[in-house]
Amino acid sequence: MSALPLRIDRSSPVPLYHQLAEQLTAAVTEGTLSPGDTFEKEVALAARLGLSRPTVRRAIAELVGQGLLVRRRGIGTTVANQVVHRRAELSSLYDDLAREGRTPSTQVLSLQTGVTDERAAVALGLAPSTPLVAMVRLRCADDAPLAVLRNWLPSQFSDLTTEQLQTDGLYAVLRQRGVRPAVARQSFGARHATAYERRLLQLTKSEPLLTMTRTAFDSEGAPVEFGDHCYRGDQYSLDVMVYER
């Protein structure tokens, strides 16, 4: 594999390791480096760019931490299998996959109306006994299982059909009805998969799930949806930009 065209600006206030990490990340996410490609050796990269080995090691460690690179004893560092990198913005997984050039598909496992769920109702700011629309979907990327999506909606969406949910992402379906999620509260975590989730996502008992719960509201503060989702940890990550206060 030819050497990546990398440029380090020593006059920039951006730390050298971060400059390198950003360019390497772009090379992976934009497809310059493909899954399985062998990564340039740390010593060679440091010498080529005139950087210290600790600087290069820190940049590579950032990509390993994001799941973009994998270190294997006896093999070295390689580009990881394709991972969905989801930015901390109010978007649907379906739209994120399509934007990355992946092919999303959905299997609707259940769609029910008149369901009561105290946790979901309270999250939506409704009385605990409020009837809701409940759905469970399996989201795939390029035919590979990625996530189990559980969502609850207010009863005004009781006429949703399986066909609509299989064709588009949930937020696209809501937008078609003039409902636009504008703000949301999200929480992320990790846990072991249930036997049901392992079967759907083709996981072993030792492989963890990443989880996300989200309550979304429209611009006037009306509840739109509550979601409780779980993702394959080796195929999903979240990118967050943070700022100094």
C-alpha positions as CSV (number, residue, x, y, z in Angstrom):
1,M,0.0,0.0,0.0
2,S,1.4,3.4,-0.9
3,A,2.1,5.9,1.9
4,L,-0.8,8.2,2.8
5,P,-0.3,11.9,1.8
6,L,-0.2,13.4,5.3
7,R,0.8,17.0,6.3
8,I,1.7,18.3,9.7
9,D,1.6,22.0,10.4
10,R,4.0,22.8,13.2
11,S,2.8,26.5,13.3
12,S,-0.7,25.4,14.1
13,P,-2.0,25.5,17.7
14,V,-3.6,22.1,17.1
15,P,-1.5,19.4,18.8
16,L,0.6,17.4,16.4
17,Y,-1.0,14.1,17.5
18,H,-4.5,15.5,16.9
19,Q,-3.5,16.7,13.4
20,L,-2.3,13.3,12.5
21,A,-5.3,11.5,14.1
22,E,-7.7,13.7,12.2
23,Q,-6.1,12.9,8.8
24,L,-5.9,9.2,9.6
25,T,-9.5,9.2,10.6
26,A,-10.5,10.9,7.3
27,A,-8.5,8.3,5.4
28,V,-10.5,5.5,7.0
29,T,-14.0,7.1,7.0
30,E,-13.6,8.4,3.4
31,G,-12.5,5.0,2.1
32,T,-8.8,5.8,1.2
33,L,-8.0,3.0,3.6
34,S,-10.2,0.0,3.4
35,P,-11.2,-2.6,6.0
36,G,-8.4,-5.1,6.4
37,D,-5.7,-2.8,5.0
38,T,-2.4,-3.1,6.8
39,F,-1.5,0.2,8.5
40,E,1.9,1.9,8.1
41,K,4.2,0.9,10.9
42,E,4.6,3.3,13.7
43,V,8.3,3.7,13.4
44,A,8.2,4.3,9.6
45,L,5.3,6.9,10.0
46,A,7.2,8.8,12.7
47,A,10.3,8.9,10.6
48,R,8.5,10.0,7.5
49,L,6.6,12.8,9.2
50,G,9.5,13.9,11.5
51,L,7.4,13.2,14.6
52,S,8.3,11.4,17.8
53,R,7.1,7.9,18.3
54,P,5.0,8.8,21.4
55,T,3.2,11.4,19.2
56,V,2.4,8.9,16.5
57,R,1.5,6.2,19.1
58,R,-1.0,8.6,20.7
59,A,-2.7,9.4,17.3
60,I,-2.9,5.7,16.5
61,A,-4.3,5.0,19.9
62,E,-7.2,7.5,19.2
63,L,-8.2,5.5,16.1
64,V,-7.9,2.2,18.0
65,G,-10.2,3.7,20.7
66,Q,-12.7,4.7,18.0
67,G,-12.7,1.2,16.5
68,L,-11.2,2.4,13.3
69,L,-7.9,0.4,13.7
70,V,-7.3,-2.9,15.3
71,R,-4.0,-4.1,16.8
72,R,-3.3,-7.8,16.5
73,R,-0.3,-9.6,17.9
74,G,1.8,-11.1,15.1
75,I,-0.1,-9.2,12.4
76,G,0.3,-5.5,13.4
77,T,-2.2,-2.7,13.0
78,T,-5.0,-3.0,10.4
79,V,-8.0,-1.1,9.4
80,A,-11.1,-2.4,11.3
81,N,-14.2,-3.7,9.6
82,Q,-16.5,-0.9,8.6
83,V,-18.0,0.8,11.6
84,V,-21.0,3.3,11.7
85,H,-19.7,6.5,13.3
86,R,-22.7,8.4,14.5
87,R,-22.3,12.1,15.4
88,A,-24.1,13.6,18.3
89,E,-26.8,15.1,16.3
90,L,-30.6,14.5,16.0
91,S,-30.7,12.1,13.1
92,S,-31.9,8.6,12.5
93,L,-29.6,5.6,12.0
94,Y,-31.2,4.9,8.6
95,D,-30.2,8.4,7.4
96,D,-26.7,8.0,8.9
97,L,-26.1,4.8,7.0
98,A,-27.4,6.2,3.8
99,R,-25.2,9.3,4.2
100,E,-22.1,7.1,4.6
101,G,-22.9,5.2,1.4
102,R,-24.1,2.1,3.2
103,T,-27.3,0.3,2.3
104,P,-29.8,0.3,5.2
105,S,-32.6,-2.2,5.5
106,T,-35.2,-2.8,8.2
107,Q,-37.1,-5.8,9.4
108,V,-40.1,-4.9,11.5
109,L,-40.3,-7.5,14.2
110,S,-43.4,-6.1,15.8
111,L,-45.8,-3.1,15.5
112,Q,-48.5,-2.7,18.1
113,T,-51.0,0.0,19.1
114,G,-52.7,0.6,22.4
115,V,-49.7,-0.6,24.3
116,T,-49.1,0.8,27.8
117,D,-45.5,1.1,29.0
118,E,-44.9,3.2,32.1
119,R,-41.2,3.9,31.4
120,A,-41.9,5.1,27.8
121,A,-44.9,7.2,28.7
122,V,-43.1,9.0,31.6
123,A,-40.2,9.7,29.3
124,L,-42.6,11.3,26.8
125,G,-44.2,13.4,29.6
126,L,-47.4,11.4,29.5
127,A,-49.5,9.7,32.1
128,P,-48.1,6.2,32.9
129,S,-51.3,4.5,31.6
130,T,-51.4,6.4,28.2
131,P,-51.8,4.0,25.2
132,L,-48.8,4.2,22.9
133,V,-47.7,2.8,19.6
134,A,-44.8,0.3,20.1
135,M,-42.4,-1.2,17.6
136,V,-39.3,-3.3,17.4
137,R,-37.1,-3.3,14.4
138,L,-33.9,-4.9,13.3
139,R,-31.7,-2.5,11.3
140,C,-29.1,-3.9,9.0
141,A,-26.3,-2.3,7.1
142,D,-25.3,-3.9,3.8
143,D,-27.4,-6.9,4.9
144,A,-25.4,-7.3,8.1
145,P,-27.4,-7.0,11.4
146,L,-26.4,-3.8,13.3
147,A,-29.0,-2.7,15.8
148,V,-32.3,-3.7,17.5
149,L,-34.5,-0.6,17.7
150,R,-37.3,-0.4,20.2
151,N,-39.5,2.8,19.9
152,W,-42.7,4.1,21.4
153,L,-44.8,6.9,19.8
154,P,-47.9,8.8,20.9
155,S,-51.2,7.2,19.8
156,Q,-51.6,9.8,17.0
157,F,-49.3,7.5,15.0
158,S,-51.4,4.4,15.4
159,D,-52.0,4.2,11.6
160,L,-48.3,3.6,10.9
161,T,-47.8,0.5,8.8
162,T,-45.1,-2.2,8.6
163,E,-44.5,-1.3,5.0
164,Q,-43.7,2.4,5.8
165,L,-41.2,1.4,8.5
166,Q,-39.5,-1.1,6.2
167,T,-39.1,1.5,3.4
168,D,-37.8,4.5,5.4
169,G,-36.3,5.4,8.7
170,L,-38.7,6.4,11.5
171,Y,-37.8,10.1,11.4
172,A,-38.3,10.2,7.6
173,V,-41.8,8.7,8.2
174,L,-42.5,11.3,10.8
175,R,-41.3,14.1,8.6
176,Q,-43.7,12.9,5.9
177,R,-46.5,13.5,8.4
178,G,-45.3,17.1,9.1
179,V,-43.7,16.1,12.5
180,R,-40.1,17.1,12.9
181,P,-38.1,16.0,15.9
182,A,-36.2,19.2,17.0
183,V,-34.5,18.4,20.3
184,A,-33.8,15.2,22.2
185,R,-32.3,13.9,25.4
186,Q,-30.0,10.9,24.9
187,S,-28.1,8.6,27.2
188,F,-25.5,6.0,26.2
189,G,-24.2,2.9,27.9
190,A,-23.2,-0.7,27.4
191,R,-24.5,-4.1,28.6
192,H,-24.6,-7.8,27.8
193,A,-27.0,-8.9,25.1
194,T,-30.0,-11.0,25.9
195,A,-30.4,-14.4,24.2
196,Y,-32.9,-12.8,21.9
197,E,-30.6,-9.9,21.0
198,R,-27.7,-12.3,20.5
199,R,-29.7,-14.3,18.0
200,L,-30.8,-11.2,16.0
201,L,-27.4,-9.5,16.0
202,Q,-25.4,-12.7,15.6
203,L,-23.3,-12.1,18.7
204,T,-21.5,-14.4,21.1
205,K,-22.2,-14.3,24.8
206,S,-18.9,-12.4,25.4
207,E,-19.6,-9.6,22.9
208,P,-21.1,-6.4,24.5
209,L,-23.9,-4.1,23.2
210,L,-23.8,-0.4,23.0
211,T,-27.1,1.1,24.1
212,M,-28.8,4.4,23.6
213,T,-32.1,5.8,24.9
214,R,-33.6,8.9,23.4
215,T,-36.6,11.0,24.1
216,A,-37.4,13.4,21.2
217,F,-39.6,16.5,21.1
218,D,-40.8,18.8,18.3
219,S,-40.0,22.5,18.3
220,E,-43.0,23.3,20.5
221,G,-42.0,20.7,23.1
222,A,-44.6,18.1,22.2
223,P,-43.3,14.5,22.6
224,V,-42.4,12.7,19.4
225,E,-40.8,9.4,20.3
226,F,-39.0,7.4,22.9
227,G,-36.4,5.0,21.8
228,D,-34.4,2.2,23.5
229,H,-31.8,0.9,21.1
230,C,-28.9,-1.5,21.2
231,Y,-26.1,-1.8,18.7
232,R,-23.3,-4.2,17.9
233,G,-20.3,-2.8,19.8
234,D,-17.9,-3.7,16.9
235,Q,-19.9,-2.0,14.3
236,Y,-21.0,1.3,16.0
237,S,-19.4,4.3,17.6
238,L,-20.4,7.8,18.6
239,D,-18.4,10.9,17.7
240,V,-18.8,13.9,20.0
241,M,-17.1,17.3,19.7
242,V,-16.5,18.9,23.1
243,Y,-15.5,22.5,23.9
244,E,-13.8,24.2,26.7
245,R,-16.2,26.1,28.9
